[in-house]
Amino acid sequence: MTEEISKYFGFVNRIFGNVYSVDLKEVKPFYENLCDCDCLVLAGAGRSFRSAKTPGGEMARNMKDKTVMNYNATGFPGYTLRDGAENLEKRYDRINFLVVSRSGETKKPKTAVNHLVKHIQKTGSKKISVNAITANEDSTVGKAARKYGSVVLLKGVGTPSSESKENKFRERGILYDVFELGALSSLQMLAQMLYEKANYDRFPALVEEEFSLIGKTVDHCVDSKFCKNLIDAIEGNANVYCGGLGGGNEVSEMSSIRLMHLKRIFGSHAYTIGEPSCGNPVANDAVIFTTCSGGKISRPDETKEEMSPIIDWFEDFEKLGTKIFTIVGNENSPIAKASKHKVIIEEEIKPGQPRKFYERAAYVHSTFPVSLCERWIQRGRQLPPEIWKWYHTTAE
């Protein structure tokens, strides 16, 4: 499907086309395994992993009949996946090992899948399924998922139709955004389907509905003073800090990775607030907060001391003289009211319904490095020719 969702960003249109055209014959078993499981274990590496954790967090908060955990994190009951699988089988009846990996050969998820396959082969376990979203069905991860569960084949960037200097970033996105954001949206739609108790064939209608809003959101942002002021603030040597809590933290980590790939070219940095490697901000650095609540009190008995640390971070960065930008889900929240530069992404949700705020915020964040590259080109700066996929660490 080639419908134009965004007037400005070809890579968003490409993501929509890729997600919308996912084979429903692949969605059906993948969704059924998601419905049936009582334990969901998420795995991946880098931004692909975060694209799973963002909607996975929504499932954990809202799906009371499922335990959601991350492989190789606190709470996972084993030093290796084989150890963990044995312990999980004692506690749960249907364990869904869900992997997001574009190549299907990245070391961390590949090793995890190999451990799991050995366990299944040795024990003949019927409790565990391997389910993957990948762009390479012939990969180690893809083959294992095809044999022991299900696989959803999701296209990557492909070959953009336009390669002119002026718009190549808008066509491609940065790094592997087309796959990673596509995986995030696919899982977000599946989380919504779980909430609705919908049939698997609900998937394309939800995708079309959601991307119509995503397209409007990113187009509004790029046309706004918010975006211009943000690029003004970060095009020079200022460091950039991205921060949030829960889903906001996952989105912030994805964004800081993108911006790090660019900022390091000219000697500055991008950080995720709260990480041990985070540097000390100084005046004229820039910070981007992503918060759905905006620090608003969510319970009647909540005290000021229990309010979101986002408010403390905001005040601390403000005192230091940094330039503050916020992406907020509540226009009447303390953060929104205090922010000079803000994007409001409001949504109406019912109790137990997965939030789409973080997914939509991820797309807004994805436009920032594209706009930054365009500004640098306008200034005559020379950029590495393969910057949209430049520097993919071998340590993932």
Secondary structure as a PSIPRED ss2 file (coil, helix, strand):
# PSIPRED VFORMAT (PSIPRED V4.0)

   1 M C   1.000  0.000  0.000
   2 T C   1.000  0.000  0.000
   3 E C   1.000  0.000  0.000
   4 E C   1.000  0.000  0.000
   5 I C   1.000  0.000  0.000
   6 S C   1.000  0.000  0.000
   7 K C   1.000  0.000  0.000
   8 Y C   1.000  0.000  0.000
   9 F C   1.000  0.000  0.000
  10 G H   0.000  1.000  0.000
  11 F H   0.000  1.000  0.000
  12 V H   0.000  1.000  0.000
  13 N H   0.000  1.000  0.000
  14 R H   0.000  1.000  0.000
  15 I H   0.000  1.000  0.000
  16 F H   0.000  1.000  0.000
  17 G H   0.000  1.000  0.000
  18 N H   0.000  1.000  0.000
  19 V H   0.000  1.000  0.000
  20 Y H   0.000  1.000  0.000
  21 S C   1.000  0.000  0.000
  22 V C   1.000  0.000  0.000
  23 D C   1.000  0.000  0.000
  24 L H   0.000  1.000  0.000
  25 K H   0.000  1.000  0.000
  26 E H   0.000  1.000  0.000
  27 V H   0.000  1.000  0.000
  28 K H   0.000  1.000  0.000
  29 P H   0.000  1.000  0.000
  30 F H   0.000  1.000  0.000
  31 Y H   0.000  1.000  0.000
  32 E H   0.000  1.000  0.000
  33 N H   0.000  1.000  0.000
  34 L H   0.000  1.000  0.000
  35 C H   0.000  1.000  0.000
  36 D H   0.000  1.000  0.000
  37 C C   1.000  0.000  0.000
  38 D C   1.000  0.000  0.000
  39 C E   0.000  0.000  1.000
  40 L E   0.000  0.000  1.000
  41 V E   0.000  0.000  1.000
  42 L E   0.000  0.000  1.000
  43 A E   0.000  0.000  1.000
  44 G E   0.000  0.000  1.000
  45 A C   1.000  0.000  0.000
  46 G H   0.000  1.000  0.000
  47 R H   0.000  1.000  0.000
  48 S H   0.000  1.000  0.000
  49 F H   0.000  1.000  0.000
  50 R H   0.000  1.000  0.000
  51 S H   0.000  1.000  0.000
  52 A H   0.000  1.000  0.000
  53 K H   0.000  1.000  0.000
  54 T H   0.000  1.000  0.000
  55 P H   0.000  1.000  0.000
  56 G H   0.000  1.000  0.000
  57 G H   0.000  1.000  0.000
  58 E H   0.000  1.000  0.000
  59 M H   0.000  1.000  0.000
  60 A H   0.000  1.000  0.000
  61 R H   0.000  1.000  0.000
  62 N H   0.000  1.000  0.000
  63 M C   1.000  0.000  0.000
  64 K C   1.000  0.000  0.000
  65 D C   1.000  0.000  0.000
  66 K C   1.000  0.000  0.000
  67 T E   0.000  0.000  1.000
  68 V E   0.000  0.000  1.000
  69 M E   0.000  0.000  1.000
  70 N E   0.000  0.000  1.000
  71 Y C   1.000  0.000  0.000
  72 N C   1.000  0.000  0.000
  73 A C   1.000  0.000  0.000
  74 T C   1.000  0.000  0.000
  75 G C   1.000  0.000  0.000
  76 F C   1.000  0.000  0.000
  77 P C   1.000  0.000  0.000
  78 G C   1.000  0.000  0.000
  79 Y C   1.000  0.000  0.000
  80 T C   1.000  0.000  0.000
  81 L H   0.000  1.000  0.000
  82 R H   0.000  1.000  0.000
  83 D H   0.000  1.000  0.000
  84 G H   0.000  1.000  0.000
  85 A H   0.000  1.000  0.000
  86 E H   0.000  1.000  0.000
  87 N H   0.000  1.000  0.000
  88 L H   0.000  1.000  0.000
  89 E H   0.000  1.000  0.000
  90 K H   0.000  1.000  0.000
  91 R H   0.000  1.000  0.000
  92 Y C   1.000  0.000  0.000
  93 D C   1.000  0.000  0.000
  94 R C   1.000  0.000  0.000
  95 I E   0.000  0.000  1.000
  96 N E   0.000  0.000  1.000
  97 F E   0.000  0.000  1.000
  98 L E   0.000  0.000  1.000
  99 V E   0.000  0.000  1.000
 100 V E   0.000  0.000  1.000
 101 S C   1.000  0.000  0.000
 102 R C   1.000  0.000  0.000
 103 S C   1.000  0.000  0.000
 104 G C   1.000  0.000  0.000
 105 E C   1.000  0.000  0.000
 106 T C   1.000  0.000  0.000
 107 K H   0.000  1.000  0.000
 108 K H   0.000  1.000  0.000
 109 P H   0.000  1.000  0.000
 110 K H   0.000  1.000  0.000
 111 T H   0.000  1.000  0.000
 112 A H   0.000  1.000  0.000
 113 V H   0.000  1.000  0.000
 114 N H   0.000  1.000  0.000
 115 H H   0.000  1.000  0.000
 116 L H   0.000  1.000  0.000
 117 V H   0.000  1.000  0.000
 118 K H   0.000  1.000  0.000
 119 H H   0.000  1.000  0.000
 120 I H   0.000  1.000  0.000
 121 Q H   0.000  1.000  0.000
 122 K H   0.000  1.000  0.000
 123 T H   0.000  1.000  0.000
 124 G C   1.000  0.000  0.000
 125 S C   1.000  0.000  0.000
 126 K C   1.000  0.000  0.000
 127 K C   1.000  0.000  0.000
 128 I E   0.000  0.000  1.000
 129 S E   0.000  0.000  1.000
 130 V E   0.000  0.000  1.000
 131 N E   0.000  0.000  1.000
 132 A E   0.000  0.000  1.000
 133 I E   0.000  0.000  1.000
 134 T E   0.000  0.000  1.000
 135 A C   1.000  0.000  0.000
 136 N C   1.000  0.000  0.000
 137 E C   1.000  0.000  0.000
 138 D C   1.000  0.000  0.000
 139 S C   1.000  0.000  0.000
 140 T H   0.000  1.000  0.000
 141 V H   0.000  1.000  0.000
 142 G H   0.000  1.000  0.000
 143 K H   0.000  1.000  0.000
 144 A H   0.000  1.000  0.000
 145 A H   0.000  1.000  0.000
 146 R H   0.000  1.000  0.000
 147 K H   0.000  1.000  0.000
 148 Y H   0.000  1.000  0.000
 149 G E   0.000  0.000  1.000
 150 S E   0.000  0.000  1.000
 151 V E   0.000  0.000  1.000
 152 V E   0.000  0.000  1.000
 153 L E   0.000  0.000  1.000
 154 L C   1.000  0.000  0.000
 155 K C   1.000  0.000  0.000
 156 G C   1.000  0.000  0.000
 157 V C   1.000  0.000  0.000
 158 G C   1.000  0.000  0.000
 159 T C   1.000  0.000  0.000
 160 P C   1.000  0.000  0.000
 161 S C   1.000  0.000  0.000
 162 S C   1.000  0.000  0.000
 163 E C   1.000  0.000  0.000
 164 S C   1.000  0.000  0.000
 165 K C   1.000  0.000  0.000
 166 E C   1.000  0.000  0.000
 167 N C   1.000  0.000  0.000
 168 K H   0.000  1.000  0.000
 169 F H   0.000  1.000  0.000
 170 R H   0.000  1.000  0.000
 171 E H   0.000  1.000  0.000
 172 R H   0.000  1.000  0.000
 173 G C   1.000  0.000  0.000
 174 I C   1.000  0.000  0.000
 175 L C   1.000  0.000  0.000
 176 Y C   1.000  0.000  0.000
 177 D H   0.000  1.000  0.000
 178 V H   0.000  1.000  0.000
 179 F H   0.000  1.000  0.000
 180 E H   0.000  1.000  0.000
 181 L H   0.000  1.000  0.000
 182 G H   0.000  1.000  0.000
 183 A H   0.000  1.000  0.000
 184 L H   0.000  1.000  0.000
 185 S H   0.000  1.000  0.000
 186 S H   0.000  1.000  0.000
 187 L H   0.000  1.000  0.000
 188 Q H   0.000  1.000  0.000
 189 M H   0.000  1.000  0.000
 190 L H   0.000  1.000  0.000
 191 A H   0.000  1.000  0.000
 192 Q H   0.000  1.000  0.000
 193 M H   0.000  1.000  0.000
 194 L H   0.000  1.000  0.000
 195 Y H   0.000  1.000  0.000
 196 E H   0.000  1.000  0.000
 197 K C   1.000  0.000  0.000
 198 A C   1.000  0.000  0.000
 199 N C   1.000  0.000  0.000
 200 Y H   0.000  1.000  0.000
 201 D H   0.000  1.000  0.000
 202 R H   0.000  1.000  0.000
 203 F H   0.000  1.000  0.000
 204 P H   0.000  1.000  0.000
 205 A H   0.000  1.000  0.000
 206 L H   0.000  1.000  0.000
 207 V H   0.000  1.000  0.000
 208 E H   0.000  1.000  0.000
 209 E H   0.000  1.000  0.000
 210 E H   0.000  1.000  0.000
 211 F H   0.000  1.000  0.000
 212 S H   0.000  1.000  0.000
 213 L H   0.000  1.000  0.000
 214 I H   0.000  1.000  0.000
 215 G H   0.000  1.000  0.000
 216 K H   0.000  1.000  0.000
 217 T H   0.000  1.000  0.000
 218 V H   0.000  1.000  0.000
 219 D H   0.000  1.000  0.000
 220 H H   0.000  1.000  0.000
 221 C H   0.000  1.000  0.000
 222 V H   0.000  1.000  0.000
 223 D C   1.000  0.000  0.000
 224 S C   1.000  0.000  0.000
 225 K H   0.000  1.000  0.000
 226 F H   0.000  1.000  0.000
 227 C H   0.000  1.000  0.000
 228 K H   0.000  1.000  0.000
 229 N H   0.000  1.000  0.000
 230 L H   0.000  1.000  0.000
 231 I H   0.000  1.000  0.000
 232 D H   0.000  1.000  0.000
 233 A H   0.000  1.000  0.000
 234 I H   0.000  1.000  0.000
 235 E C   1.000  0.000  0.000
 236 G C   1.000  0.000  0.000
 237 N C   1.000  0.000  0.000
 238 A C   1.000  0.000  0.000
 239 N C   1.000  0.000  0.000
 240 V E   0.000  0.000  1.000
 241 Y E   0.000  0.000  1.000
 242 C E   0.000  0.000  1.000
 243 G E   0.000  0.000  1.000
 244 G E   0.000  0.000  1.000
 245 L C   1.000  0.000  0.000
 246 G C   1.000  0.000  0.000
 247 G H   0.000  1.000  0.000
 248 G H   0.000  1.000  0.000
 249 N H   0.000  1.000  0.000
 250 E H   0.000  1.000  0.000
 251 V H   0.000  1.000  0.000
 252 S H   0.000  1.000  0.000
 253 E H   0.000  1.000  0.000
 254 M H   0.000  1.000  0.000
 255 S H   0.000  1.000  0.000
 256 S H   0.000  1.000  0.000
 257 I H   0.000  1.000  0.000
 258 R H   0.000  1.000  0.000
 259 L H   0.000  1.000  0.000
 260 M H   0.000  1.000  0.000
 261 H H   0.000  1.000  0.000
 262 L H   0.000  1.000  0.000
 263 K H   0.000  1.000  0.000
 264 R H   0.000  1.000  0.000
 265 I H   0.000  1.000  0.000
 266 F H   0.000  1.000  0.000
 267 G C   1.000  0.000  0.000
 268 S C   1.000  0.000  0.000
 269 H C   1.000  0.000  0.000
 270 A E   0.000  0.000  1.000
 271 Y E   0.000  0.000  1.000
 272 T E   0.000  0.000  1.000
 273 I C   1.000  0.000  0.000
 274 G C   1.000  0.000  0.000
 275 E C   1.000  0.000  0.000
 276 P C   1.000  0.000  0.000
 277 S C   1.000  0.000  0.000
 278 C C   1.000  0.000  0.000
 279 G C   1.000  0.000  0.000
 280 N C   1.000  0.000  0.000
 281 P C   1.000  0.000  0.000
 282 V C   1.000  0.000  0.000
 283 A C   1.000  0.000  0.000
 284 N C   1.000  0.000  0.000
 285 D C   1.000  0.000  0.000
 286 A E   0.000  0.000  1.000
 287 V E   0.000  0.000  1.000
 288 I E   0.000  0.000  1.000
 289 F E   0.000  0.000  1.000
 290 T E   0.000  0.000  1.000
 291 T E   0.000  0.000  1.000
 292 C C   1.000  0.000  0.000
 293 S C   1.000  0.000  0.000
 294 G C   1.000  0.000  0.000
 295 G C   1.000  0.000  0.000
 296 K C   1.000  0.000  0.000
 297 I C   1.000  0.000  0.000
 298 S C   1.000  0.000  0.000
 299 R C   1.000  0.000  0.000
 300 P C   1.000  0.000  0.000
 301 D C   1.000  0.000  0.000
 302 E C   1.000  0.000  0.000
 303 T C   1.000  0.000  0.000
 304 K H   0.000  1.000  0.000
 305 E H   0.000  1.000  0.000
 306 E H   0.000  1.000  0.000
 307 M C   1.000  0.000  0.000
 308 S C   1.000  0.000  0.000
 309 P H   0.000  1.000  0.000
 310 I H   0.000  1.000  0.000
 311 I H   0.000  1.000  0.000
 312 D H   0.000  1.000  0.000
 313 W H   0.000  1.000  0.000
 314 F H   0.000  1.000  0.000
 315 E H   0.000  1.000  0.000
 316 D H   0.000  1.000  0.000
 317 F H   0.000  1.000  0.000
 318 E H   0.000  1.000  0.000
 319 K H   0.000  1.000  0.000
 320 L H   0.000  1.000  0.000
 321 G C   1.000  0.000  0.000
 322 T C   1.000  0.000  0.000
 323 K E   0.000  0.000  1.000
 324 I E   0.000  0.000  1.000
 325 F E   0.000  0.000  1.000
 326 T E   0.000  0.000  1.000
 327 I E   0.000  0.000  1.000
 328 V E   0.000  0.000  1.000
 329 G C   1.000  0.000  0.000
 330 N C   1.000  0.000  0.000
 331 E C   1.000  0.000  0.000
 332 N C   1.000  0.000  0.000
 333 S C   1.000  0.000  0.000
 334 P H   0.000  1.000  0.000
 335 I H   0.000  1.000  0.000
 336 A H   0.000  1.000  0.000
 337 K H   0.000  1.000  0.000
 338 A H   0.000  1.000  0.000
 339 S C   1.000  0.000  0.000
 340 K C   1.000  0.000  0.000
 341 H E   0.000  0.000  1.000
 342 K E   0.000  0.000  1.000
 343 V E   0.000  0.000  1.000
 344 I E   0.000  0.000  1.000
 345 I C   1.000  0.000  0.000
 346 E C   1.000  0.000  0.000
 347 E C   1.000  0.000  0.000
 348 E C   1.000  0.000  0.000
 349 I C   1.000  0.000  0.000
 350 K C   1.000  0.000  0.000
 351 P C   1.000  0.000  0.000
 352 G C   1.000  0.000  0.000
 353 Q C   1.000  0.000  0.000
 354 P C   1.000  0.000  0.000
 355 R C   1.000  0.000  0.000
 356 K C   1.000  0.000  0.000
 357 F H   0.000  1.000  0.000
 358 Y H   0.000  1.000  0.000
 359 E H   0.000  1.000  0.000
 360 R H   0.000  1.000  0.000
 361 A H   0.000  1.000  0.000
 362 A H   0.000  1.000  0.000
 363 Y H   0.000  1.000  0.000
 364 V H   0.000  1.000  0.000
 365 H H   0.000  1.000  0.000
 366 S H   0.000  1.000  0.000
 367 T H   0.000  1.000  0.000
 368 F H   0.000  1.000  0.000
 369 P H   0.000  1.000  0.000
 370 V H   0.000  1.000  0.000
 371 S H   0.000  1.000  0.000
 372 L H   0.000  1.000  0.000
 373 C H   0.000  1.000  0.000
 374 E H   0.000  1.000  0.000
 375 R H   0.000  1.000  0.000
 376 W H   0.000  1.000  0.000
 377 I H   0.000  1.000  0.000
 378 Q H   0.000  1.000  0.000
 379 R C   1.000  0.000  0.000
 380 G C   1.000  0.000  0.000
 381 R C   1.000  0.000  0.000
 382 Q C   1.000  0.000  0.000
 383 L C   1.000  0.000  0.000
 384 P C   1.000  0.000  0.000
 385 P C   1.000  0.000  0.000
 386 E C   1.000  0.000  0.000
 387 I H   0.000  1.000  0.000
 388 W H   0.000  1.000  0.000
 389 K H   0.000  1.000  0.000
 390 W C   1.000  0.000  0.000
 391 Y C   1.000  0.000  0.000
 392 H C   1.000  0.000  0.000
 393 T C   1.000  0.000  0.000
 394 T C   1.000  0.000  0.000
 395 A C   1.000  0.000  0.000
 396 E C   1.000  0.000  0.000
